[in-house]
Amino acid sequence: MKEAIVVEDLKKSFGTNVVHDGVSFTVYDGEIFVVIGPSGTGKSVLLKQIAGLLKPDSGKIYVYGMDVLNLSGEEFIRFRETLTYVFQNGALFDSLPVWYNVAFYLVEKKGIKEKEAREKAKYYLSLLGLSGTEDLYPSELSGGMRKRVAVARALCMNPRCILFDEPTSGLDPVMTAVLDRLILKLKKEFGKTCVVVSHDMTSAFRIADRIAILWGGKVVEIGTPEEIKKSENPVVKQFINGEPDGPITAMMEL
Ligand SMILES: Nc1ncnc2c1ncn2[C@@H]1O[C@H](COP(=O)(O)OP(=O)(O)OP(=O)(O)O)[C@@H](O)[C@H]1O
C-alpha cells in the first residue's frame, strides 16, 4: 500500500500544556482514516500540523513523500494542491458569494477566468446538493450548508487528500449521514484520501477504514472499526461506549 501521510514522533506543547508527546501513524493512499479522542486531546492541532499551518516542536510529517516541515518553493505549491483542509467552521469569506468562495483558489491563485471558475464551482456545489446557492452569501446559509460549501471549495482544488476537522459537528443525524455518504463517495468514486477528525462514534464506524484514538499525547489504539470495537484498552472502551466513569474522566478529575 502506498503511503499518503506519515507522522513520526510528533511533539507539540503550548507553554506547559503538552498536547502531543510522540504521535506516530501512517495513512495510506485512498483510505478514510478517522482520528477520534476526547475534547482537547489535540486532534485539530494534529490536522493543522499535517496541513503545514502549525509547526510541531519536533518530529516529522511527510505527505506523499513531501517533507511538510521543509518544503521548497516549488514543492510548497505541489503540497498546496495535494492536500486541503476543511476547517471546523467552514472558514468561508462572508463578503463573497458562495460560488466565489468555492472557486477562490482557481481565480485568485490559478488565474482561471471567472466564467470557467464559476462553472466548476457550480459543478462541485451540485455534487453536494447545493445547486442554486451560487449567488447567495454565507450568512444566508444554514450551518450544514456552510460546511458543504467548504467541502465543495476543497474539492474544487482537486486535491489527492482532504483533511476534515469535525465535518459533522453541530449537524442533525440526517445531515451527518449525508456528509458521511459524501466522504465515502470521495473515496470510492474519486479515489481521495480522507483524514477525518470526529467525536461521533456512529459516524466514525460508518466511514472509517481505520481509526486512531488520541489520548494523553499519543495514539493509544489504531485499527479497523472491528478491531477498535474489540479493544480492551480502558480509554478506548470508555470513549466508544460514552461511559461517564473511567480513565478519561479520572484524568480530568471530574
Ligand atoms: N494556538 C494555540 N495556542 C495555545 N494553545 C492551543 C492552541 N491551539 C490549541 N491549543 C491547545 O491545545 C490543546 C488541543 O487543542 P485541539 O483544538 O487540538 O483539541 P481537540 O482534540 O481538537 O478538541 P475538540 O475535540 O474539543 O475540538 C488544547 O488544550 C488547546 O487549548
The ligand as an SDF file (V2000), in Angstrom:
LIG
                    3D

 31 33  0  0  0  0  0  0  0  0999 V2000
   -2.8790   28.2880   19.1880 N   0  0  0  0  0  0  0  0  0  0  0  0
   -2.9300   27.7320   20.3940 C   0  0  0  0  0  0  0  0  0  0  0  0
   -2.3250   28.2990   21.4510 N   0  0  0  0  0  0  0  0  0  0  0  0
   -2.3360   27.7250   22.6680 C   0  0  0  0  0  0  0  0  0  0  0  0
   -2.9640   26.5420   22.9450 N   0  0  0  0  0  0  0  0  0  0  0  0
   -3.5900   25.9420   21.9310 C   0  0  0  0  0  0  0  0  0  0  0  0
   -3.6090   26.4940   20.6140 C   0  0  0  0  0  0  0  0  0  0  0  0
   -4.3150   25.6530   19.8040 N   0  0  0  0  0  0  0  0  0  0  0  0
   -4.7160   24.6350   20.5850 C   0  0  0  0  0  0  0  0  0  0  0  0
   -4.2770   24.8000   21.8580 N   0  0  0  0  0  0  0  0  0  0  0  0
   -4.4880   23.8570   22.9690 C   0  0  0  0  0  0  0  0  0  0  0  0
   -4.1180   22.5810   22.5170 O   0  0  0  0  0  0  0  0  0  0  0  0
   -4.9740   21.5860   23.0680 C   0  0  0  0  0  0  0  0  0  0  0  0
   -5.5700   20.7520   21.9660 C   0  0  0  0  0  0  0  0  0  0  0  0
   -6.4640   21.5490   21.2060 O   0  0  0  0  0  0  0  0  0  0  0  0
   -7.2720   20.9610   19.9700 P   0  0  0  0  0  0  0  0  0  0  0  0
   -8.1510   22.0550   19.4600 O   0  0  0  0  0  0  0  0  0  0  0  0
   -6.3460   20.3280   19.0110 O   0  0  0  0  0  0  0  0  0  0  0  0
   -8.1420   19.8130   20.6750 O   0  0  0  0  0  0  0  0  0  0  0  0
   -9.2340   18.8680   20.0230 P   0  0  0  0  0  0  0  0  0  0  0  0
   -8.8640   17.4780   20.3850 O   0  0  0  0  0  0  0  0  0  0  0  0
   -9.3750   19.1750   18.5710 O   0  0  0  0  0  0  0  0  0  0  0  0
  -10.5200   19.3300   20.8420 O   0  0  0  0  0  0  0  0  0  0  0  0
  -12.0750   19.3850   20.4470 P   0  0  0  0  0  0  0  0  0  0  0  0
  -12.4810   17.9530   20.2330 O   0  0  0  0  0  0  0  0  0  0  0  0
  -12.7140   19.9950   21.6410 O   0  0  0  0  0  0  0  0  0  0  0  0
  -12.1880   20.2310   19.1890 O   0  0  0  0  0  0  0  0  0  0  0  0
   -5.9970   22.3370   23.9160 C   0  0  0  0  0  0  0  0  0  0  0  0
   -5.5760   22.2790   25.2600 O   0  0  0  0  0  0  0  0  0  0  0  0
   -5.9410   23.7440   23.3870 C   0  0  0  0  0  0  0  0  0  0  0  0
   -6.2590   24.6750   24.3800 O   0  0  0  0  0  0  0  0  0  0  0  0
  1  2  1  0
  2  3  1  0
  2  7  2  0
  3  4  2  0
  4  5  1  0
  5  6  2  0
  6  7  1  0
  6 10  1  0
  7  8  1  0
  8  9  2  0
  9 10  1  0
 10 11  1  0
 11 12  1  0
 11 30  1  0
 12 13  1  0
 13 14  1  0
 13 28  1  0
 14 15  1  0
 15 16  1  0
 16 17  2  0
 16 18  1  0
 16 19  1  0
 19 20  1  0
 20 21  2  0
 20 22  1  0
 20 23  1  0
 23 24  1  0
 24 25  2  0
 24 26  1  0
 24 27  1  0
 28 29  1  0
 28 30  1  0
 30 31  1  0
M  END
$$$$
